[in-house]
Amino acid sequence: MSVHIVVPEVGESIVDARVARWLKKEGDSVAAGEALVELETDKVDVEVAAPQAGTLGKILHGNGADVKVGEAIGTLEPAAAGPSGSDASTGSKSSTTSPALVARPAQAGMEPARSPDVAATPSARRVAREKDVQLGAVPSEGPRVTRSDVERAAAAPPTAAAAPTAAPPVPRAKAVGDRHEERIRMSKRRATIARRLVEAQATAAMLTTFNEVDMSAIMALRERHKEPFKKIHGVSLGLSGFFVKAVIAALQSFPRLNAEIQGDEIVLKQYYDIGIAVSAAEGLVVPVLRDADRLTFPEIEQQIRAFAEKAGNGTLTLEDLRGGTFSITNGGVFGSLMSTPILNPPQVGILGLHAIKDRPVGVGGQIVLRPMMYVALTYDHRIVDGSEAVRFLVRVKELAEDPGGLLIES
């Protein structure tokens, strides 16, 4: 009896997905646990594996189809059982919600060997399709081709990025005279980012306040300790740890910025899960430092580096992205001098960091050059008063300009 291949539950907030790519064709033999199809969700990409050995029957939803959690997307014809089991056709029951049907995050080392298919993450396959790169020609240092591998190959000369036998890419551009257009369907993740940004502006009373931080003390401290810090802990001493610590100290003084609105109630969080925006191919993602108030400087830097690496190769998990009580984003890494960050609902506060530039400032009656950074706090004015937001940002400034005080606060 046929077994339905269904869209599995991959997280409580995920209700739909998109079929990114079927890895098998109708009639192909599959082994138990072998990946059948890649699904793209608004948060992570997953693979659905065969619950048992057999043959792929009917594909009910092809590549690019939008589907719901629990919906059947194909069928599997079970193989005859081996000596230790019973024949699949003699009374064994099939189920559309078989617990053996598993969704696997796109993580290195989790995919069984497939031939002649190339071992690659779902995000790598998607980027390869978008950039017309043949996966078989993409070099990779790991067991699977990652998104960053594909992006490097796409940026390389054509002879290095495409297999010699590759078919010519299907044109996706339209030209009228010398005016060109290209139409690209949004990925699930990009569409969700777009929707949530609009929702944030429509539902929250967002207001932004600014200040500037003299980074002299932090930069001097980093210069003194960067070599022993990296030697002992294996990571560089960056800016993130200082601002995570400063934010937590300020949140403890101004708890409404570590809250959310539920109906007509304000929920004040007594824990500090700090979201750190990192760059991914399809936009910023915000993995979360859990219980950040309990983390040391090295632990903060190690986790942030791990998040950046996972964002780069498309292996962030739902657990990495779940929750968060306050967020920090750093546009300075892209050269931004000043910006107004957008809230990450249901959070009511986000701190924006920016580029450090030497600027003339008054110190002790003298005009001197100092490394200065503009900082921005966007907050939800429904529950955070303006004076409260300003004082919060001033507290962050004070702690950043006197990093020794962070030892007392943390």
C-alpha positions in Angstrom: 0.0 0.0 0.0 1.3 3.4 -0.9 2.8 5.6 1.8 2.1 9.4 1.5 5.1 11.7 1.6 3.9 14.7 3.6 5.3 18.1 4.5 6.5 17.6 8.1 6.2 19.9 11.0 9.6 21.7 11.3 8.6 24.4 13.8 5.6 25.8 15.6 5.6 29.0 13.6 6.0 27.4 10.2 2.8 26.5 8.5 3.8 26.2 4.8 6.8 25.5 2.6 7.9 25.5 -1.0 9.1 22.5 -2.9 12.6 23.5 -3.8 13.7 20.4 -5.7 12.8 16.7 -6.0 15.9 14.7 -5.6 14.3 11.6 -7.2 12.1 11.0 -10.2 9.0 9.0 -10.3 10.0 5.3 -10.5 13.4 5.8 -8.8 14.4 3.3 -6.1 15.1 4.8 -2.7 16.7 3.5 0.5 15.2 4.1 3.9 16.4 7.4 5.2 17.5 8.7 1.8 16.6 12.3 1.0 13.6 12.5 -1.4 12.8 16.2 -1.7 14.2 19.6 -0.5 11.7 22.0 1.0 12.2 25.7 1.5 10.6 27.4 4.4 10.6 31.0 5.6 13.3 30.2 8.1 15.3 27.1 7.2 15.6 24.7 4.4 14.9 21.0 5.1 15.2 17.7 3.4 12.4 15.1 3.7 13.7 11.5 3.8 12.1 8.3 2.8 10.4 6.5 5.8 11.3 3.1 4.3 12.9 1.6 1.2 10.8 1.5 -1.9 10.1 3.3 -5.1 9.0 6.9 -5.6 5.5 6.7 -6.9 3.5 9.8 -7.9 4.9 13.3 -7.4 1.8 15.3 -6.4 3.5 18.7 -6.1 6.4 19.6 -8.4 9.3 21.9 -8.0 8.2 25.5 -7.0 4.9 24.5 -5.6 3.7 26.1 -2.4 2.4 23.5 0.1 1.1 23.3 3.6 2.4 21.4 6.6 0.8 18.0 6.7 -0.1 18.1 3.0 0.8 15.1 0.8 3.4 16.0 -1.9 4.1 12.5 -3.2 3.7 8.8 -2.7 6.2 6.0 -1.9 5.6 2.4 -3.0 7.2 0.3 -0.2 9.7 -2.5 -1.2 9.0 -6.0 -0.1 10.2 -6.6 3.5 13.4 -8.5 4.1 13.7 -11.8 6.0 13.1 -10.1 9.4 9.9 -8.3 8.4 6.6 -9.0 6.8 5.5 -8.3 3.3 4.4 -4.7 2.9 1.3 -5.8 0.9 0.0 -8.2 3.6 -1.8 -6.0 6.0 0.8 -3.5 7.0 -0.8 -0.1 7.4 0.5 3.1 5.8 0.0 6.5 7.3 0.2 10.0 5.9 1.8 11.1 9.2 4.3 8.3 9.7 6.8 9.3 12.4 9.5 7.8 10.3 9.1 10.6 7.8 11.7 13.0 8.9 12.7 16.5 8.1 16.5 17.2 8.3 18.0 20.6 8.5 20.5 21.4 5.8 23.6 20.8 7.9 26.9 19.5 6.7 27.5 15.8 7.1 23.8 14.9 7.5 23.1 13.8 3.9 23.6 10.2 2.9 25.7 9.7 -0.2 23.7 10.1 -3.4 24.9 9.2 -6.9 25.0 10.6 -9.4 23.5 13.6 -7.5 26.0 16.1 -6.0 25.9 16.4 -2.2 24.8 19.9 -1.6 22.7 21.9 0.9 19.3 23.0 -0.2 20.3 26.7 -0.2 23.3 25.8 -2.4 21.0 24.1 -4.9 18.7 27.1 -4.9 21.5 29.6 -5.5 22.9 27.3 -8.2 19.6 27.4 -10.0 19.3 31.2 -9.7 22.8 31.8 -10.9 22.8 29.0 -13.5 25.8 27.2 -11.9 26.3 23.5 -12.4 26.8 21.9 -8.9 29.0 19.2 -10.3 31.6 21.8 -11.3 31.6 23.6 -7.9 34.7 22.8 -5.7 34.0 22.3 -2.0 36.3 21.8 1.0 33.6 20.0 3.0 31.4 16.9 2.4 28.7 19.0 0.8 28.6 22.0 -1.6 27.4 25.0 0.4 25.9 28.3 -0.7 29.2 30.1 -0.2 30.9 27.5 -2.5 28.3 28.2 -5.2 28.6 32.0 -4.8 32.4 31.8 -5.2 32.0 29.6 -8.3 29.4 32.0 -9.8 31.9 34.9 -9.3 34.7 32.9 -11.0 35.4 33.0 -14.8 32.8 30.9 -16.8 35.2 28.1 -17.4 35.6 27.6 -13.6 31.9 28.0 -12.8 30.2 25.7 -15.3 30.8 22.1 -16.3 32.0 21.6 -19.9 28.9 19.6 -20.8 26.4 22.0 -19.2 23.4 22.8 -21.2 23.0 26.5 -22.0 21.0 28.3 -19.3 17.4 29.2 -20.0 17.2 32.9 -20.5 15.3 34.7 -17.8 15.8 38.3 -19.0 13.6 40.3 -21.3 15.1 42.9 -23.6 13.3 45.7 -25.4 15.9 47.5 -27.4 18.7 48.4 -25.0 16.4 48.2 -21.9 16.6 44.9 -20.0 14.4 43.4 -17.3 14.7 40.2 -15.2 11.8 38.6 -13.3 12.8 36.5 -10.3 10.3 34.8 -8.0 10.9 35.6 -4.4 12.1 32.8 -2.2 9.9 31.9 0.8 12.4 33.6 3.1 12.7 36.8 1.2 8.9 37.0 0.9 8.6 36.5 4.7 11.2 39.2 5.4 9.2 41.6 3.2 5.9 40.8 4.9 7.3 41.1 8.4 8.9 44.4 7.7 5.6 45.8 6.5 3.8 44.3 9.4 6.3 45.8 11.8 5.7 49.3 10.4 1.9 48.8 10.4 1.5 47.4 13.9 4.2 49.1 16.0 4.6 52.8 16.9 8.2 52.9 15.9 10.4 55.8 16.9 14.2 56.1 16.7 16.5 58.0 19.0 20.3 58.6 18.3 23.5 59.2 20.2 27.2 58.8 19.6 29.8 56.8 21.3 33.5 57.6 21.7 35.1 54.3 20.9 38.6 55.2 22.1 38.4 53.1 25.3 37.1 50.0 23.6 39.5 50.2 20.8 42.5 50.7 23.1 41.3 47.7 25.3 40.9 45.5 22.2 44.4 46.5 21.0 46.0 45.6 24.3 44.2 42.2 24.6 43.5 41.0 21.1 46.6 38.7 20.8 46.3 36.9 24.1 42.5 36.8 23.8 42.7 35.1 20.4 45.5 32.8 21.5 43.5 31.6 24.5 40.0 31.5 23.1 40.5 31.0 19.4 38.4 34.0 18.3 39.1 37.7 17.9 37.9 40.2 20.5 35.3 42.1 18.5 32.9 44.9 19.3 29.9 42.6 19.8 30.7 41.4 23.2 31.0 44.9 24.6 27.7 46.0 23.2 25.9 42.8 24.2 27.1 43.3 27.7 26.2 47.0 27.7 22.7 46.3 26.3 22.0 43.7 29.0 23.0 46.1 31.7 20.8 48.8 30.2 17.9 46.4 29.9 18.1 45.5 33.5 17.7 49.2 34.3 14.9 49.7 31.7 13.0 46.5 31.6 10.2 47.7 29.2 12.7 47.5 26.4 13.0 43.7 27.1 9.3 43.1 26.8 6.5 42.4 24.3 2.9 43.3 24.0 0.3 40.4 24.1 -3.2 41.7 23.7 -3.7 44.4 26.4 -0.8 43.1 28.6 2.9 43.9 28.7 5.0 40.8 29.2 8.3 41.8 30.9 11.0 39.2 30.2 13.2 38.2 33.1 15.8 36.6 30.8 18.0 38.1 28.1 18.0 36.4 24.7 19.8 38.8 22.4 19.3 38.6 18.7 22.4 39.3 16.6 21.7 40.3 13.0 24.1 38.6 10.6 24.2 38.7 6.8 23.0 35.9 4.6 22.5 35.6 0.9 18.8 36.5 1.0 19.1 39.3 3.6 19.8 39.7 7.3 18.9 36.8 9.7 18.8 37.2 13.5 20.1 34.2 15.4 19.7 34.4 19.2 22.2 34.3 22.0 20.3 32.4 24.7 20.7 33.7 28.3 23.3 36.1 27.1 23.6 37.6 30.6 25.3 34.3 31.6 27.8 34.3 28.7 31.4 35.4 29.0 33.0 37.6 26.4 34.7 34.6 24.7 31.4 32.7 24.6 29.6 35.6 23.0 32.3 36.0 20.3 32.4 32.3 19.7 28.7 32.0 19.2 28.5 35.0 17.0 31.3 33.7 14.8 29.5 30.3 14.6 26.2 32.1 13.6 28.0 34.0 10.8 29.5 30.8 9.4 26.2 29.0 9.5 24.4 31.9 7.9 27.0 31.9 5.1 26.6 28.2 4.3 22.9 28.1 4.9 22.9 25.8 7.9 21.2 27.9 10.6 18.5 25.9 12.4 15.1 26.9 13.8 16.5 26.7 17.3 19.2 29.3 16.3 16.5 31.7 15.1 13.7 31.1 17.7 12.6 33.8 20.1 14.8 36.7 21.1 13.9 39.6 23.5 16.0 42.4 22.1 18.1 42.7 18.9 21.4 44.3 17.8 22.3 45.0 14.2 25.5 46.4 12.9 25.3 48.3 9.6 28.8 49.6 10.1 30.2 46.4 8.7 28.8 47.5 5.3 29.9 51.1 5.8 26.7 52.6 7.1 27.2 55.9 9.0 23.7 56.2 10.3 20.4 54.4 9.9 17.0 53.7 11.6 16.7 50.0 12.3 13.3 48.3 12.0 11.9 46.3 15.0 12.0 42.5 14.9 8.4 41.8 16.2 7.3 41.0 18.8 10.4 42.7 20.3 10.0 46.4 21.2 13.7 47.5 20.9 16.6 47.1 18.5 20.0 48.8 18.7 21.8 49.8 15.5 25.6 50.1 15.4 27.4 52.0 12.7 30.8 52.7 11.1 33.5 54.1 13.4 34.9 57.3 11.9 37.4 59.8 13.3 35.6 63.1 14.0 36.5 66.3 15.8 35.0 66.4 19.3 35.4 68.7 22.3 37.3 67.1 25.1 38.4 69.2 28.2 38.0 72.4 26.3 40.0 71.2 23.3 39.0 70.0 19.9 40.5 66.6 19.2 39.9 63.7 16.8 38.3 60.7 18.3 37.0 57.4 16.8 33.2 58.0 17.0 30.2 55.8 16.3 26.6 56.8 15.9 24.2 54.4 17.6 20.5 54.3 17.1 17.7 52.8 19.2 14.4 52.0 17.5 11.6 51.3 20.0 7.9 50.7 20.2 6.4 53.9 21.6 3.3 52.1 22.6 5.0 50.8 25.8 8.3 52.6 25.8 8.3 56.3 26.6 10.7 58.6 24.8 12.6 59.6 28.0 13.0 55.9 28.9 14.4 55.2 25.4 16.8 58.1 25.6 18.1 57.2 29.0 18.5 53.6 27.9 20.7 54.7 25.0 22.7 57.0 27.2 23.3 54.1 29.5 24.6 52.0 26.6 26.9 54.9 25.6 28.2 55.3 29.2 29.1 51.7 29.5 30.7 51.5 26.0 32.9 54.5 26.8 33.9 53.0 30.1 34.2 49.3 29.3 35.7 48.6 32.7 32.3 49.4 34.1 31.0 46.3 32.3 33.0 44.1 34.7 30.9 45.5 37.5 27.6 45.4 35.6 28.1 41.9 34.4 
